[in-house]
Amino acid sequence: MFWPYISKGGFLVTDDIRLNDAFLDFATSFNVKPFIIKRVGVMQKP
């Protein structure tokens, strides 16, 4: 799991998020609001 290695205020950026629901499921599980720009997903660690 990579989330513990991201600093507070740091960003997770991933592409091809529309292939499945994993990105949105991950954001929901950590109560983080995701941003989606076309096929790229971005979320900031609180």
C-alpha positions in Angstrom: 0.0 0.0 0.0 1.4 3.4 -1.1 -0.9 5.7 0.8 1.1 5.8 4.0 4.2 7.0 2.0 2.4 10.0 0.6 3.0 13.1 2.9 0.1 15.1 4.2 -0.8 17.6 1.5 0.8 15.3 -1.1 -0.9 14.2 -4.3 -1.8 10.9 -5.8 -2.1 11.1 -9.6 -3.1 8.1 -11.7 -4.2 7.6 -15.3 -6.8 5.3 -17.1 -9.1 5.5 -14.1 -12.2 4.8 -16.2 -11.1 1.2 -16.8 -12.7 0.2 -13.4 -13.9 1.7 -10.2 -10.7 1.1 -8.2 -9.7 4.8 -8.0 -13.2 6.0 -6.8 -13.4 3.1 -4.4 -10.0 4.0 -2.9 -11.0 7.6 -2.6 -14.2 6.7 -0.8 -12.5 4.3 1.6 -10.2 7.1 2.8 -12.9 9.8 2.6 -10.9 11.9 0.1 -12.6 13.9 -2.6 -11.1 12.9 -6.0 -10.7 15.2 -9.0 -11.1 13.7 -12.4 -9.7 15.3 -15.6 -10.6 13.2 -18.6 -8.9 9.8 -17.8 -6.6 11.1 -15.0 -7.5 10.9 -11.3 -6.0 13.2 -8.7 -6.5 13.3 -4.9 -4.8 15.2 -2.2 -4.0 13.6 1.1 -5.5 15.6 3.9 
